[in-house]
Amino acid sequence: MISELLHAGSLSVPRRNKPSNFGNVINVQLHHFSNASNKGYGQCSHLRLESDKANINCAFVMRKGRVTCLKPVTIPRLELTAAIVSVNVSEQL
């Protein structure tokens, strides 16, 4: 069991954003969603693909979550902070 853990570093899981037999992609969109609460804020990003065969596929790309600080902050301020995280992730992607 422990000897198998040594090989875990070489484990590779392919991540496919476009399914097989999807067709030619004619439209690509990145969608970012953000939200906040008293306990934390975060965002998630999805990739939306549209093919020439009128197929649509949405795939999860990444997410980021943060815990709010101890000093009190208003919800609108946290919502803006979550939006800033979404913008930074958008630039990164």
C-alpha positions as CSV (number, residue, x, y, z in Angstrom):
1,M,0.0,0.0,0.0
2,I,2.7,2.5,1.0
3,S,4.8,1.5,-2.0
4,E,1.9,2.4,-4.3
5,L,1.9,6.0,-2.8
6,L,5.4,6.5,-4.2
7,H,4.0,6.2,-7.7
8,A,1.2,8.6,-7.1
9,G,3.3,11.5,-8.3
10,S,3.4,10.0,-11.8
11,L,-0.4,9.7,-11.9
12,S,-1.9,11.6,-14.8
13,V,-5.6,12.3,-15.3
14,P,-6.5,13.8,-18.7
15,R,-9.0,16.6,-18.6
16,R,-11.1,16.9,-21.7
17,N,-13.0,20.1,-22.3
18,K,-14.2,19.1,-25.7
19,P,-16.0,15.7,-26.0
20,S,-15.2,13.4,-28.9
21,N,-17.5,13.6,-31.9
22,F,-18.4,17.2,-30.9
23,G,-17.8,18.7,-34.3
24,N,-16.0,21.9,-35.2
25,V,-16.1,24.6,-32.5
26,I,-17.6,27.8,-33.8
27,N,-18.1,29.7,-30.5
28,V,-16.1,29.6,-27.3
29,Q,-17.1,31.5,-24.2
30,L,-15.7,31.7,-20.6
31,H,-18.4,32.2,-17.9
32,H,-17.4,33.4,-14.4
33,F,-19.7,33.2,-11.4
34,S,-18.8,34.8,-8.1
35,N,-20.6,35.0,-4.7
36,A,-19.9,36.0,-1.1
37,S,-21.3,35.5,2.4
38,N,-20.2,36.4,5.9
39,K,-17.9,33.3,6.1
40,G,-16.3,33.4,2.7
41,Y,-16.3,34.4,-1.0
42,G,-15.3,32.7,-4.2
43,Q,-15.7,32.2,-7.9
44,C,-15.9,29.4,-10.5
45,S,-15.2,29.5,-14.2
46,H,-16.8,27.3,-16.9
47,L,-16.0,26.9,-20.6
48,R,-18.9,26.9,-23.0
49,L,-18.4,25.4,-26.5
50,E,-20.8,25.5,-29.4
51,S,-20.3,23.3,-32.5
52,D,-21.4,23.6,-36.1
53,K,-23.7,20.6,-35.3
54,A,-25.6,22.8,-32.8
55,N,-24.1,20.9,-29.9
56,I,-23.3,22.8,-26.7
57,N,-20.9,21.6,-24.0
58,C,-20.1,23.3,-20.7
59,A,-17.0,22.2,-18.7
60,F,-15.7,23.3,-15.4
61,V,-12.4,25.0,-15.6
62,M,-11.4,26.2,-12.2
63,R,-12.5,27.7,-8.9
64,K,-11.1,29.9,-6.1
65,G,-12.5,30.3,-2.6
66,R,-11.4,32.5,0.2
67,V,-12.3,32.8,3.9
68,T,-13.3,36.3,5.0
69,C,-11.1,38.2,7.4
70,L,-12.0,38.5,11.1
71,K,-12.9,42.1,11.1
72,P,-16.4,42.9,10.0
73,V,-16.9,43.6,6.3
74,T,-20.2,44.4,4.6
75,I,-21.7,41.9,2.1
76,P,-21.5,44.3,-0.8
77,R,-17.8,44.8,-0.2
78,L,-17.3,41.0,-0.1
79,E,-19.3,40.7,-3.4
80,L,-17.0,43.2,-5.0
81,T,-14.0,41.3,-3.7
82,A,-15.3,38.1,-5.2
83,A,-15.8,40.0,-8.5
84,I,-12.2,41.1,-8.4
85,V,-11.1,37.5,-7.9
86,S,-13.2,36.6,-11.0
87,V,-11.5,39.3,-13.0
88,N,-8.1,38.1,-11.9
89,V,-8.9,34.5,-12.8
90,S,-10.3,35.6,-16.2
91,E,-7.0,37.4,-17.0
92,Q,-5.1,34.3,-15.8
93,L,-7.1,32.0,-18.1
